[in-house]
Amino acid sequence: MGCGSERYTVSLSAHYGDGHEELKVTARFWAVPWRTQGWKVLLAIFFIAFVIWKRRNFRRAWYALRTGKPPPKDYQ
C-alpha cells in the first residue's frame, strides 16, 4: 500500500461452552503510523479548509481572468 503502512493479521482461537466448541477468527487490516504520516492528513485538512474559506475569492479571480473585467459587487 505504500506510505509506510503495514498489513497485519490477527487470529483468535477460543474454546467455549460445555462441549468445548472452538471459535476461530482471522482478521487482516492496514495500520498507518500516524506519528510519521499524520502531517499529510493535517496538510490535506488545512488545504481543504483554506479552499472552502477562500472559495469566493477564487470565483471572483476566475471571473476576472475569464472576462478580463473586474467582477460585479454582487458576484459570488
PQR file with spaces between the fields and no chain letter, atoms N, CA, C, O and H, PARSE charges and radii, in Angstrom:
ATOM       1  N    MET     1       0.824   -1.188    0.000 -0.4000 1.5000
ATOM       2  CA   MET     1       0.000    0.000    0.000 -0.0000 2.0000
ATOM       3  C    MET     1       0.864    1.246    0.000  0.5500 1.7000
ATOM       4  O    MET     1       0.382    2.298   -0.420 -0.5500 1.4000
ATOM       5  N    GLY     2       2.082    1.193    0.435 -0.4000 1.5000
ATOM       6  CA   GLY     2       2.967    2.339    0.423 -0.0000 2.0000
ATOM       7  C    GLY     2       2.745    3.244    1.623  0.5500 1.7000
ATOM       8  O    GLY     2       2.029    2.890    2.560 -0.5500 1.4000
ATOM       9  H    GLY     2       2.473    0.338    0.777  0.4000 1.0000
ATOM      10  N    CYS     3       3.360    4.406    1.585 -0.4000 1.5000
ATOM      11  CA   CYS     3       3.241    5.434    2.629 -0.0000 2.0000
ATOM      12  C    CYS     3       3.658    4.925    3.996  0.5500 1.7000
ATOM      13  O    CYS     3       3.234    5.500    4.999 -0.5500 1.4000
ATOM      14  H    CYS     3       3.942    4.694    0.825  0.4000 1.0000
ATOM      15  N    GLY     4       4.445    3.904    4.087 -0.4000 1.5000
ATOM      16  CA   GLY     4       4.902    3.423    5.381 -0.0000 2.0000
ATOM      17  C    GLY     4       3.888    2.589    6.134  0.5500 1.7000
ATOM      18  O    GLY     4       4.136    2.204    7.276 -0.5500 1.4000
ATOM      19  H    GLY     4       4.789    3.437    3.272  0.4000 1.0000
ATOM      20  N    SER     5       2.748    2.300    5.521 -0.4000 1.5000
ATOM      21  CA   SER     5       1.743    1.500    6.216 -0.0000 2.0000
ATOM      22  C    SER     5       2.105    0.023    6.124  0.5500 1.7000
ATOM      23  O    SER     5       2.805   -0.410    5.208 -0.5500 1.4000
ATOM      24  H    SER     5       2.546    2.613    4.593  0.4000 1.0000
ATOM      25  N    GLU     6       1.616   -0.727    7.086 -0.4000 1.5000
ATOM      26  CA   GLU     6       1.912   -2.151    7.115 -0.0000 2.0000
ATOM      27  C    GLU     6       0.631   -2.946    7.291  0.5500 1.7000
ATOM      28  O    GLU     6      -0.322   -2.486    7.919 -0.5500 1.4000
ATOM      29  H    GLU     6       1.047   -0.375    7.829  0.4000 1.0000
ATOM      30  N    ARG     7       0.625   -4.133    6.733 -0.4000 1.5000
ATOM      31  CA   ARG     7      -0.535   -5.013    6.842 -0.0000 2.0000
ATOM      32  C    ARG     7      -0.306   -6.014    7.964  0.5500 1.7000
ATOM      33  O    ARG     7       0.747   -6.645    8.050 -0.5500 1.4000
ATOM      34  H    ARG     7       1.400   -4.506    6.223  0.4000 1.0000
ATOM      35  N    TYR     8      -1.305   -6.145    8.814 -0.4000 1.5000
ATOM      36  CA   TYR     8      -1.218   -7.054    9.949 -0.0000 2.0000
ATOM      37  C    TYR     8      -2.337   -8.086    9.869  0.5500 1.7000
ATOM      38  O    TYR     8      -3.387   -7.836    9.278 -0.5500 1.4000
ATOM      39  H    TYR     8      -2.161   -5.633    8.744  0.4000 1.0000
ATOM      40  N    THR     9      -2.099   -9.245   10.468 -0.4000 1.5000
ATOM      41  CA   THR     9      -3.094  -10.307   10.570 -0.0000 2.0000
ATOM      42  C    THR     9      -3.246  -10.672   12.035  0.5500 1.7000
ATOM      43  O    THR     9      -2.264  -10.895   12.742 -0.5500 1.4000
ATOM      44  H    THR     9      -1.246   -9.449   10.948  0.4000 1.0000
ATOM      45  N    VAL    10      -4.495  -10.729   12.477 -0.4000 1.5000
ATOM      46  CA   VAL    10      -4.800  -11.096   13.861 -0.0000 2.0000
ATOM      47  C    VAL    10      -5.639  -12.361   13.831  0.5500 1.7000
ATOM      48  O    VAL    10      -6.610  -12.445   13.078 -0.5500 1.4000
ATOM      49  H    VAL    10      -5.294  -10.549   11.902  0.4000 1.0000
ATOM      50  N    SER    11      -5.274  -13.344   14.641 -0.4000 1.5000
ATOM      51  CA   SER    11      -6.022  -14.603   14.711 -0.0000 2.0000
ATOM      52  C    SER    11      -6.474  -14.837   16.149  0.5500 1.7000
ATOM      53  O    SER    11      -5.740  -14.567   17.100 -0.5500 1.4000
ATOM      54  H    SER    11      -4.486  -13.276   15.252  0.4000 1.0000
ATOM      55  N    LEU    12      -7.700  -15.344   16.286 -0.4000 1.5000
ATOM      56  CA   LEU    12      -8.244  -15.679   17.602 -0.0000 2.0000
ATOM      57  C    LEU    12      -8.734  -17.113   17.556  0.5500 1.7000
ATOM      58  O    LEU    12      -9.461  -17.505   16.644 -0.5500 1.4000
ATOM      59  H    LEU    12      -8.296  -15.564   15.514  0.4000 1.0000
ATOM      60  N    SER    13      -8.332  -17.882   18.539 -0.4000 1.5000
ATOM      61  CA   SER    13      -8.801  -19.246   18.678 -0.0000 2.0000
ATOM      62  C    SER    13      -9.264  -19.406   20.120  0.5500 1.7000
ATOM      63  O    SER    13      -8.469  -19.267   21.050 -0.5500 1.4000
ATOM      64  H    SER    13      -7.741  -17.563   19.280  0.4000 1.0000
ATOM      65  N    ALA    14     -10.554  -19.699   20.309 -0.4000 1.5000
ATOM      66  CA   ALA    14     -11.102  -19.782   21.671 -0.0000 2.0000
ATOM      67  C    ALA    14     -12.003  -21.008   21.793  0.5500 1.7000
ATOM      68  O    ALA    14     -12.621  -21.436   20.817 -0.5500 1.4000
ATOM      69  H    ALA    14     -11.200  -19.812   19.554  0.4000 1.0000
ATOM      70  N    HIS    15     -12.070  -21.564   22.990 -0.4000 1.5000
ATOM      71  CA   HIS    15     -12.957  -22.675   23.310 -0.0000 2.0000
ATOM      72  C    HIS    15     -14.027  -22.154   24.270  0.5500 1.7000
ATOM      73  O    HIS    15     -13.734  -21.400   25.198 -0.5500 1.4000
ATOM      74  H    HIS    15     -11.568  -21.217   23.783  0.4000 1.0000
ATOM      75  N    TYR    16     -15.277  -22.571   24.028 -0.4000 1.5000
ATOM      76  CA   TYR    16     -16.352  -22.106   24.887 -0.0000 2.0000
ATOM      77  C    TYR    16     -17.407  -23.203   25.024  0.5500 1.7000
ATOM      78  O    TYR    16     -17.434  -24.171   24.264 -0.5500 1.4000
ATOM      79  H    TYR    16     -15.515  -23.183   23.274  0.4000 1.0000
ATOM      80  N    GLY    17     -18.259  -23.018   26.001 -0.4000 1.5000
ATOM      81  CA   GLY    17     -19.375  -23.939   26.195 -0.0000 2.0000
ATOM      82  C    GLY    17     -18.961  -25.240   26.867  0.5500 1.7000
ATOM      83  O    GLY    17     -17.779  -25.494   27.098 -0.5500 1.4000
ATOM      84  H    GLY    17     -18.237  -22.231   26.618  0.4000 1.0000
ATOM      85  N    ASP    18     -19.997  -26.083   27.184 -0.4000 1.5000
ATOM      86  CA   ASP    18     -19.749  -27.369   27.829 -0.0000 2.0000
ATOM      87  C    ASP    18     -19.156  -28.385   26.872  0.5500 1.7000
ATOM      88  O    ASP    18     -18.421  -29.284   27.278 -0.5500 1.4000
ATOM      89  H    ASP    18     -20.957  -25.876   26.996  0.4000 1.0000
ATOM      90  N    GLY    19     -19.482  -28.233   25.598 -0.4000 1.5000
ATOM      91  CA   GLY    19     -18.966  -29.171   24.602 -0.0000 2.0000
ATOM      92  C    GLY    19     -17.603  -28.780   24.090  0.5500 1.7000
ATOM      93  O    GLY    19     -17.092  -29.403   23.160 -0.5500 1.4000
ATOM      94  H    GLY    19     -20.080  -27.502   25.268  0.4000 1.0000
ATOM      95  N    HIS    20     -17.003  -27.764   24.673 -0.4000 1.5000
ATOM      96  CA   HIS    20     -15.685  -27.288   24.270 -0.0000 2.0000
ATOM      97  C    HIS    20     -15.650  -26.976   22.778  0.5500 1.7000
ATOM      98  O    HIS    20     -14.740  -27.382   22.056 -0.5500 1.4000
ATOM      99  H    HIS    20     -17.418  -27.258   25.428  0.4000 1.0000
ATOM     100  N    GLU    21     -16.687  -26.230   22.335 -0.4000 1.5000
ATOM     101  CA   GLU    21     -16.709  -25.808   20.928 -0.0000 2.0000
ATOM     102  C    GLU    21     -15.592  -24.806   20.678  0.5500 1.7000
ATOM     103  O    GLU    21     -15.198  -24.047   21.563 -0.5500 1.4000
ATOM     104  H    GLU    21     -17.426  -25.900   22.921  0.4000 1.0000
ATOM     105  N    GLU    22     -15.106  -24.824   19.480 -0.4000 1.5000
ATOM     106  CA   GLU    22     -13.974  -23.971   19.145 -0.0000 2.0000
ATOM     107  C    GLU    22     -14.420  -22.853   18.212  0.5500 1.7000
ATOM     108  O    GLU    22     -15.202  -23.071   17.286 -0.5500 1.4000
ATOM     109  H    GLU    22     -15.426  -25.441   18.761  0.4000 1.0000
ATOM     110  N    LEU    23     -13.914  -21.666   18.469 -0.4000 1.5000
ATOM     111  CA   LEU    23     -14.193  -20.493   17.648 -0.0000 2.0000
ATOM     112  C    LEU    23     -12.869  -20.006   17.079  0.5500 1.7000
ATOM     113  O    LEU    23     -11.929  -19.743   17.830 -0.5500 1.4000
ATOM     114  H    LEU    23     -13.279  -21.489   19.221  0.4000 1.0000
ATOM     115  N    LYS    24     -12.788  -19.883   15.757 -0.4000 1.5000
ATOM     116  CA   LYS    24     -11.576  -19.390   15.104 -0.0000 2.0000
ATOM     117  C    LYS    24     -11.964  -18.218   14.205  0.5500 1.7000
ATOM     118  O    LYS    24     -12.884  -18.311   13.393 -0.5500 1.4000
ATOM     119  H    LYS    24     -13.551  -20.096   15.147  0.4000 1.0000
ATOM     120  N    VAL    25     -11.239  -17.114   14.371 -0.4000 1.5000
ATOM     121  CA   VAL    25     -11.482  -15.913   13.572 -0.0000 2.0000
ATOM     122  C    VAL    25     -10.136  -15.331   13.157  0.5500 1.7000
ATOM     123  O    VAL    25      -9.188  -15.314   13.941 -0.5500 1.4000
ATOM     124  H    VAL    25     -10.491  -17.038   15.031  0.4000 1.0000
ATOM     125  N    THR    26     -10.064  -14.858   11.927 -0.4000 1.5000
ATOM     126  CA   THR    26      -8.866  -14.193   11.427 -0.0000 2.0000
ATOM     127  C    THR    26      -9.289  -12.877   10.788  0.5500 1.7000
ATOM     128  O    THR    26     -10.262  -12.829   10.037 -0.5500 1.4000
ATOM     129  H    THR    26     -10.835  -14.872   11.290  0.4000 1.0000
ATOM     130  N    ALA    27      -8.561  -11.824   11.087 -0.4000 1.5000
ATOM     131  CA   ALA    27      -8.838  -10.508   10.504 -0.0000 2.0000
ATOM     132  C    ALA    27      -7.535   -9.901   10.005  0.5500 1.7000
ATOM     133  O    ALA    27      -6.485  -10.061   10.628 -0.5500 1.4000
ATOM     134  H    ALA    27      -7.770  -11.863   11.698  0.4000 1.0000
ATOM     135  N    ARG    28      -7.612   -9.206    8.879 -0.4000 1.5000
ATOM     136  CA   ARG    28      -6.452   -8.515    8.319 -0.0000 2.0000
ATOM     137  C    ARG    28      -6.772   -7.037    8.246  0.5500 1.7000
ATOM     138  O    ARG    28      -7.899   -6.659    7.926 -0.5500 1.4000
ATOM     139  H    ARG    28      -8.465   -9.076    8.373  0.4000 1.0000
ATOM     140  N    PHE    29      -5.783   -6.189    8.543 -0.4000 1.5000
ATOM     141  CA   PHE    29      -6.004   -4.750    8.487 -0.0000 2.0000
ATOM     142  C    PHE    29      -4.683   -4.036    8.207  0.5500 1.7000
ATOM     143  O    PHE    29      -3.596   -4.579    8.403 -0.5500 1.4000
ATOM     144  H    PHE    29      -4.867   -6.497    8.803  0.4000 1.0000
ATOM     145  N    TRP    30      -4.825   -2.798    7.739 -0.4000 1.5000
ATOM     146  CA   TRP    30      -3.680   -1.946    7.484 -0.0000 2.0000
ATOM     147  C    TRP    30      -3.534   -0.982    8.649  0.5500 1.7000
ATOM     148  O    TRP    30      -4.528   -0.458    9.151 -0.5500 1.4000
ATOM     149  H    TRP    30      -5.708   -2.357    7.579  0.4000 1.0000
ATOM     150  N    ALA    31      -2.313   -0.747    9.079 -0.4000 1.5000
ATOM     151  CA   ALA    31      -2.034    0.235   10.124 -0.0000 2.0000
ATOM     152  C    ALA    31      -1.109    1.301    9.533  0.5500 1.7000
ATOM     153  O    ALA    31      -0.084    0.989    8.927 -0.5500 1.4000
ATOM     154  H    ALA    31      -1.505   -1.172    8.671  0.4000 1.0000
ATOM     155  N    VAL    32      -1.493    2.561    9.723 -0.4000 1.5000
ATOM     156  CA   VAL    32      -0.703    3.676    9.228 -0.0000 2.0000
ATOM     157  C    VAL    32      -0.046    4.355   10.423  0.5500 1.7000
ATOM     158  O    VAL    32      -0.741    4.740   11.363 -0.5500 1.4000
ATOM     159  H    VAL    32      -2.325    2.815   10.216  0.4000 1.0000
ATOM     160  N    PRO    33       1.245    4.507   10.410 -0.5600 1.5000
ATOM     161  CA   PRO    33       1.926    5.165   11.526  0.2800 2.0000
ATOM     162  C    PRO    33       1.613    6.658   11.545  0.5500 1.7000
ATOM     163  O    PRO    33       2.149    7.415   10.736 -0.5500 1.4000
ATOM     164  N    TRP    34       0.757    7.080   12.454 -0.4000 1.5000
ATOM     165  CA   TRP    34       0.279    8.460   12.470 -0.0000 2.0000
ATOM     166  C    TRP    34       1.367    9.454   12.854  0.5500 1.7000
ATOM     167  O    TRP    34       1.301   10.619   12.460 -0.5500 1.4000
ATOM     168  H    TRP    34       0.321    6.465   13.111  0.4000 1.0000
ATOM     169  N    ARG    35       2.354    9.022   13.605 -0.4000 1.5000
ATOM     170  CA   ARG    35       3.403    9.968   14.004 -0.0000 2.0000
ATOM     171  C    ARG    35       4.275   10.382   12.823  0.5500 1.7000
ATOM     172  O    ARG    35       4.781   11.504   12.789 -0.5500 1.4000
ATOM     173  H    ARG    35       2.408    8.076   13.925  0.4000 1.0000
ATOM     174  N    THR    36       4.452    9.495   11.867 -0.4000 1.5000
ATOM     175  CA   THR    36       5.282    9.836   10.708 -0.0000 2.0000
ATOM     176  C    THR    36       4.451   10.254    9.500  0.5500 1.7000
ATOM     177  O    THR    36       4.955   10.970    8.634 -0.5500 1.4000
ATOM     178  H    THR    36       4.041    8.584   11.894  0.4000 1.0000
ATOM     179  N    GLN    37       3.200    9.828    9.419 -0.4000 1.5000
ATOM     180  CA   GLN    37       2.366   10.121    8.261 -0.0000 2.0000
ATOM     181  C    GLN    37       1.223   11.088    8.558  0.5500 1.7000
ATOM     182  O    GLN    37       0.544   11.535    7.634 -0.5500 1.4000
ATOM     183  H    GLN    37       2.791    9.247   10.122  0.4000 1.0000
ATOM     184  N    GLY    38       1.002   11.412    9.814 -0.4000 1.5000
ATOM     185  CA   GLY    38      -0.118   12.255   10.200 -0.0000 2.0000
ATOM     186  C    GLY    38      -0.043   13.666    9.646  0.5500 1.7000
ATOM     187  O    GLY    38      -1.081   14.300    9.455 -0.5500 1.4000
ATOM     188  H    GLY    38       1.554   11.048   10.564  0.4000 1.0000
ATOM     189  N    TRP    39       1.142   14.173    9.383 -0.4000 1.5000
ATOM     190  CA   TRP    39       1.278   15.523    8.852 -0.0000 2.0000
ATOM     191  C    TRP    39       0.629   15.645    7.480  0.5500 1.7000
ATOM     192  O    TRP    39       0.162   16.723    7.110 -0.5500 1.4000
ATOM     193  H    TRP    39       1.985   13.658    9.538  0.4000 1.0000
ATOM     194  N    LYS    40       0.594   14.556    6.726 -0.4000 1.5000
ATOM     195  CA   LYS    40      -0.041   14.586    5.405 -0.0000 2.0000
ATOM     196  C    LYS    40      -1.549   14.771    5.537  0.5500 1.7000
ATOM     197  O    LYS    40      -2.162   15.504    4.761 -0.5500 1.4000
ATOM     198  H    LYS    40       0.973   13.681    7.026  0.4000 1.0000
ATOM     199  N    VAL    41      -2.136   14.110    6.515 -0.4000 1.5000
ATOM     200  CA   VAL    41      -3.573   14.246    6.761 -0.0000 2.0000
ATOM     201  C    VAL    41      -3.877   15.667    7.219  0.5500 1.7000
ATOM     202  O    VAL    41      -4.829   16.283    6.739 -0.5500 1.4000
ATOM     203  H    VAL    41      -1.638   13.514    7.146  0.4000 1.0000
ATOM     204  N    LEU    42      -3.080   16.191    8.141 -0.4000 1.5000
ATOM     205  CA   LEU    42      -3.293   17.563    8.609 -0.0000 2.0000
ATOM     206  C    LEU    42      -3.126   18.574    7.479  0.5500 1.7000
ATOM     207  O    LEU    42      -3.886   19.538    7.391 -0.5500 1.4000
ATOM     208  H    LEU    42      -2.307   15.692    8.531  0.4000 1.0000
ATOM     209  N    LEU    43      -2.152   18.364    6.628 -0.4000 1.5000
ATOM     210  CA   LEU    43      -1.949   19.251    5.491 -0.0000 2.0000
ATOM     211  C    LEU    43      -3.161   19.234    4.563  0.5500 1.7000
ATOM     212  O    LEU    43      -3.599   20.286    4.097 -0.5500 1.4000
ATOM     213  H    LEU    43      -1.534   17.581    6.699  0.4000 1.0000
ATOM     214  N    ALA    44      -3.698   18.062    4.294 -0.4000 1.5000
ATOM     215  CA   ALA    44      -4.877   17.952    3.432 -0.0000 2.0000
ATOM     216  C    ALA    44      -6.087   18.647    4.062  0.5500 1.7000
ATOM     217  O    ALA    44      -6.836   19.334    3.367 -0.5500 1.4000
ATOM     218  H    ALA    44      -3.343   17.207    4.672  0.4000 1.0000
ATOM     219  N    ILE    45      -6.282   18.474    5.369 -0.4000 1.5000
ATOM     220  CA   ILE    45      -7.408   19.121    6.059 -0.0000 2.0000
ATOM     221  C    ILE    45      -7.265   20.639    5.994  0.5500 1.7000
ATOM     222  O    ILE    45      -8.236   21.338    5.703 -0.5500 1.4000
ATOM     223  H    ILE    45      -5.673   17.917    5.934  0.4000 1.0000
ATOM     224  N    PHE    46      -6.063   21.159    6.262 -0.4000 1.5000
ATOM     225  CA   PHE    46      -5.851   22.606    6.194 -0.0000 2.0000
ATOM     226  C    PHE    46      -6.052   23.138    4.778  0.5500 1.7000
ATOM     227  O    PHE    46      -6.616   24.219    4.604 -0.5500 1.4000
ATOM     228  H    PHE    46      -5.274   20.592    6.498  0.4000 1.0000
ATOM     229  N    PHE    47      -5.602   22.402    3.767 -0.4000 1.5000
ATOM     230  CA   PHE    47      -5.780   22.829    2.386 -0.0000 2.0000
ATOM     231  C    PHE    47      -7.259   22.894    2.021  0.5500 1.7000
ATOM     232  O    PHE    47      -7.705   23.871    1.419 -0.5500 1.4000
ATOM     233  H    PHE    47      -5.144   21.524    3.908  0.4000 1.0000
ATOM     234  N    ILE    48      -8.018   21.867    2.378 -0.4000 1.5000
ATOM     235  CA   ILE    48      -9.457   21.854    2.088 -0.0000 2.0000
ATOM     236  C    ILE    48     -10.163   23.000    2.817  0.5500 1.7000
ATOM     237  O    ILE    48     -11.023   23.666    2.240 -0.5500 1.4000
ATOM     238  H    ILE    48      -7.656   21.074    2.867  0.4000 1.0000
ATOM     239  N    ALA    49      -9.804   23.229    4.077 -0.4000 1.5000
ATOM     240  CA   ALA    49     -10.405   24.336    4.832 -0.0000 2.0000
ATOM     241  C    ALA    49     -10.059   25.680    4.189  0.5500 1.7000
ATOM     242  O    ALA    49     -10.909   26.568    4.120 -0.5500 1.4000
ATOM     243  H    ALA    49      -9.106   22.688    4.546  0.4000 1.0000
ATOM     244  N    PHE    50      -8.832   25.837    3.724 -0.4000 1.5000
ATOM     245  CA   PHE    50      -8.422   27.085    3.075 -0.0000 2.0000
ATOM     246  C    PHE    50      -9.218   27.314    1.790  0.5500 1.7000
ATOM     247  O    PHE    50      -9.679   28.425    1.530 -0.5500 1.4000
ATOM     248  H    PHE    50      -8.141   25.116    3.781  0.4000 1.0000
ATOM     249  N    VAL    51      -9.375   26.272    0.997 -0.4000 1.5000
ATOM     250  CA   VAL    51     -10.135   26.404   -0.257 -0.0000 2.0000
ATOM     251  C    VAL    51     -11.584   26.771    0.033  0.5500 1.7000
ATOM     252  O    VAL    51     -12.150   27.631   -0.641 -0.5500 1.4000
ATOM     253  H    VAL    51      -9.001   25.369    1.208  0.4000 1.0000
ATOM     254  N    ILE    52     -12.189   26.131    1.025 -0.4000 1.5000
ATOM     255  CA   ILE    52     -13.568   26.467    1.372 -0.0000 2.0000
ATOM     256  C    ILE    52     -13.654   27.905    1.871  0.5500 1.7000
ATOM     257  O    ILE    52     -14.597   28.622    1.538 -0.5500 1.4000
ATOM     258  H    ILE    52     -11.730   25.432    1.573  0.4000 1.0000
ATOM     259  N    TRP    53     -12.676   28.330    2.665 -0.4000 1.5000
ATOM     260  CA   TRP    53     -12.672   29.670    3.224 -0.0000 2.0000
ATOM     261  C    TRP    53     -12.499   30.732    2.130  0.5500 1.7000
ATOM     262  O    TRP    53     -13.133   31.786    2.172 -0.5500 1.4000
ATOM     263  H    TRP    53     -11.910   27.747    2.936  0.4000 1.0000
ATOM     264  N    LYS    54     -11.642   30.446    1.162 -0.4000 1.5000
ATOM     265  CA   LYS    54     -11.334   31.406    0.101 -0.0000 2.0000
ATOM     266  C    LYS    54     -12.089   31.150   -1.201  0.5500 1.7000
ATOM     267  O    LYS    54     -11.743   31.717   -2.238 -0.5500 1.4000
ATOM     268  H    LYS    54     -11.127   29.590    1.127  0.4000 1.0000
ATOM     269  N    ARG    55     -13.103   30.313   -1.158 -0.4000 1.5000
ATOM     270  CA   ARG    55     -13.817   29.946   -2.375 -0.0000 2.0000
ATOM     271  C    ARG    55     -14.355   31.171   -3.121  0.5500 1.7000
ATOM     272  O    ARG    55     -14.268   31.234   -4.347 -0.5500 1.4000
ATOM     273  H    ARG    55     -13.384   29.852   -0.316  0.4000 1.0000
ATOM     274  N    ARG    56     -14.909   32.144   -2.391 -0.4000 1.5000
ATOM     275  CA   ARG    56     -15.461   33.335   -3.029 -0.0000 2.0000
ATOM     276  C    ARG    56     -14.365   34.097   -3.768  0.5500 1.7000
ATOM     277  O    ARG    56     -14.584   34.572   -4.883 -0.5500 1.4000
ATOM     278  H    ARG    56     -14.980   32.093   -1.395  0.4000 1.0000
ATOM     279  N    ASN    57     -13.194   34.217   -3.157 -0.4000 1.5000
ATOM     280  CA   ASN    57     -12.091   34.922   -3.814 -0.0000 2.0000
ATOM     281  C    ASN    57     -11.640   34.185   -5.067  0.5500 1.7000
ATOM     282  O    ASN    57     -11.313   34.820   -6.070 -0.5500 1.4000
ATOM     283  H    ASN    57     -13.017   33.831   -2.251  0.4000 1.0000
ATOM     284  N    PHE    58     -11.618   32.862   -5.026 -0.4000 1.5000
ATOM     285  CA   PHE    58     -11.245   32.082   -6.207 -0.0000 2.0000
ATOM     286  C    PHE    58     -12.242   32.304   -7.341  0.5500 1.7000
ATOM     287  O    PHE    58     -11.842   32.447   -8.497 -0.5500 1.4000
ATOM     288  H    PHE    58     -11.883   32.346   -4.211  0.4000 1.0000
ATOM     289  N    ARG    59     -13.532   32.335   -7.021 -0.4000 1.5000
ATOM     290  CA   ARG    59     -14.554   32.564   -8.052 -0.0000 2.0000
ATOM     291  C    ARG    59     -14.404   33.949   -8.661  0.5500 1.7000
ATOM     292  O    ARG    59     -14.506   34.115   -9.876 -0.5500 1.4000
ATOM     293  H    ARG    59     -13.856   32.219   -6.082  0.4000 1.0000
ATOM     294  N    ARG    60     -14.162   34.944   -7.813 -0.4000 1.5000
ATOM     295  CA   ARG    60     -14.012   36.308   -8.315 -0.0000 2.0000
ATOM     296  C    ARG    60     -12.753   36.417   -9.198  0.5500 1.7000
ATOM     297  O    ARG    60     -12.783   37.075  -10.238 -0.5500 1.4000
ATOM     298  H    ARG    60     -14.080   34.809   -6.826  0.4000 1.0000
ATOM     299  N    ALA    61     -11.670   35.785   -8.792 -0.4000 1.5000
ATOM     300  CA   ALA    61     -10.446   35.817   -9.587 -0.0000 2.0000
ATOM     301  C    ALA    61     -10.649   35.094  -10.919  0.5500 1.7000
ATOM     302  O    ALA    61     -10.168   35.560  -11.951 -0.5500 1.4000
ATOM     303  H    ALA    61     -11.646   35.251   -7.947  0.4000 1.0000
ATOM     304  N    TRP    62     -11.346   33.976  -10.909 -0.4000 1.5000
ATOM     305  CA   TRP    62     -11.615   33.243  -12.143 -0.0000 2.0000
ATOM     306  C    TRP    62     -12.469   34.072  -13.097  0.5500 1.7000
ATOM     307  O    TRP    62     -12.247   34.058  -14.308 -0.5500 1.4000
ATOM     308  H    TRP    62     -11.737   33.597  -10.071  0.4000 1.0000
ATOM     309  N    TYR    63     -13.456   34.801  -12.544 -0.4000 1.5000
ATOM     310  CA   TYR    63     -14.299   35.672  -13.365 -0.0000 2.0000
ATOM     311  C    TYR    63     -13.434   36.739  -14.039  0.5500 1.7000
ATOM     312  O    TYR    63     -13.586   37.016  -15.228 -0.5500 1.4000
ATOM     313  H    TYR    63     -13.637   34.813  -11.560  0.4000 1.0000
ATOM     314  N    ALA    64     -12.522   37.333  -13.261 -0.4000 1.5000
ATOM     315  CA   ALA    64     -11.656   38.373  -13.812 -0.0000 2.0000
ATOM     316  C    ALA    64     -10.728   37.798  -14.886  0.5500 1.7000
ATOM     317  O    ALA    64     -10.508   38.437  -15.915 -0.5500 1.4000
ATOM     318  H    ALA    64     -12.398   37.108  -12.295  0.4000 1.0000
ATOM     319  N    LEU    65     -10.190   36.617  -14.663 -0.4000 1.5000
ATOM     320  CA   LEU    65      -9.326   36.002  -15.671 -0.0000 2.0000
ATOM     321  C    LEU    65     -10.093   35.624  -16.932  0.5500 1.7000
ATOM     322  O    LEU    65      -9.583   35.759  -18.044 -0.5500 1.4000
ATOM     323  H    LEU    65     -10.368   36.098  -13.827  0.4000 1.0000
ATOM     324  N    ARG    66     -11.308   35.154  -16.750 -0.4000 1.5000
ATOM     325  CA   ARG    66     -12.110   34.688  -17.884 -0.0000 2.0000
ATOM     326  C    ARG    66     -12.610   35.838  -18.740  0.5500 1.7000
ATOM     327  O    ARG    66     -12.581   35.750  -19.967 -0.5500 1.4000
ATOM     328  H    ARG    66     -11.723   35.044  -15.847  0.4000 1.0000
ATOM     329  N    THR    67     -13.075   36.931  -18.105 -0.4000 1.5000
ATOM     330  CA   THR    67     -13.693   38.029  -18.849 -0.0000 2.0000
ATOM     331  C    THR    67     -12.760   39.204  -19.067  0.5500 1.7000
ATOM     332  O    THR    67     -12.976   40.001  -19.981 -0.5500 1.4000
ATOM     333  H    THR    67     -13.098   37.003  -17.108  0.4000 1.0000
ATOM     334  N    GLY    68     -11.725   39.328  -18.243 -0.4000 1.5000
ATOM     335  CA   GLY    68     -10.835   40.473  -18.361 -0.0000 2.0000
ATOM     336  C    GLY    68     -11.393   41.707  -17.679  0.5500 1.7000
ATOM     337  O    GLY    68     -10.807   42.786  -17.776 -0.5500 1.4000
ATOM     338  H    GLY    68     -11.550   38.681  -17.501  0.4000 1.0000
ATOM     339  N    LYS    69     -12.509   41.566  -16.995 -0.4000 1.5000
ATOM     340  CA   LYS    69     -13.146   42.676  -16.290 -0.0000 2.0000
ATOM     341  C    LYS    69     -13.231   42.350  -14.808  0.5500 1.7000
ATOM     342  O    LYS    69     -13.261   41.179  -14.431 -0.5500 1.4000
ATOM     343  H    LYS    69     -12.985   40.690  -16.916  0.4000 1.0000
ATOM     344  N    PRO    70     -13.268   43.375  -13.968 -0.5600 1.5000
ATOM     345  CA   PRO    70     -13.457   43.097  -12.533  0.2800 2.0000
ATOM     346  C    PRO    70     -14.869   42.552  -12.284  0.5500 1.7000
ATOM     347  O    PRO    70     -15.811   42.958  -12.964 -0.5500 1.4000
ATOM     348  N    PRO    71     -15.024   41.657  -11.338 -0.5600 1.5000
ATOM     349  CA   PRO    71     -16.352   41.085  -11.081  0.2800 2.0000
ATOM     350  C    PRO    71     -17.270   42.128  -10.466  0.5500 1.7000
ATOM     351  O    PRO    71     -16.812   43.026   -9.759 -0.5500 1.4000
ATOM     352  N    PRO    72     -18.574   42.011  -10.736 -0.5600 1.5000
ATOM     353  CA   PRO    72     -19.534   42.929  -10.101  0.2800 2.0000
ATOM     354  C    PRO    72     -19.525   42.762   -8.587  0.5500 1.7000
ATOM     355  O    PRO    72     -19.094   41.732   -8.071 -0.5500 1.4000
ATOM     356  N    LYS    73     -20.002   43.778   -7.884 -0.4000 1.5000
ATOM     357  CA   LYS    73     -20.007   43.744   -6.412 -0.0000 2.0000
ATOM     358  C    LYS    73     -20.836   42.583   -5.861  0.5500 1.7000
ATOM     359  O    LYS    73     -20.482   42.010   -4.831 -0.5500 1.4000
ATOM     360  H    LYS    73     -20.352   44.615   -8.303  0.4000 1.0000
ATOM     361  N    ASP    74     -21.931   42.230   -6.533 -0.4000 1.5000
ATOM     362  CA   ASP    74     -22.809   41.169   -6.035 -0.0000 2.0000
ATOM     363  C    ASP    74     -22.436   39.783   -6.569  0.5500 1.7000
ATOM     364  O    ASP    74     -23.163   38.815   -6.345 -0.5500 1.4000
ATOM     365  H    ASP    74     -22.218   42.695   -7.370  0.4000 1.0000
ATOM     366  N    TYR    75     -21.314   39.689   -7.268 -0.4000 1.5000
ATOM     367  CA   TYR    75     -20.877   38.393   -7.819 -0.0000 2.0000
ATOM     368  C    TYR    75     -20.380   37.485   -6.686  0.5500 1.7000
ATOM     369  O    TYR    75     -19.582   37.900   -5.845 -0.5500 1.4000
ATOM     370  H    TYR    75     -20.724   40.475   -7.450  0.4000 1.0000
ATOM     371  N    GLN    76     -20.862   36.257   -6.683 -0.4000 1.5000
ATOM     372  CA   GLN    76     -20.456   35.314   -5.648 -0.0000 2.0000
ATOM     373  C    GLN    76     -19.755   34.202   -6.305  0.5500 1.7000
ATOM     374  O    GLN    76     -19.311   33.270   -5.635 -0.5500 1.4000
ATOM     375  H    GLN    76     -21.510   35.919   -7.366  0.4000 1.0000
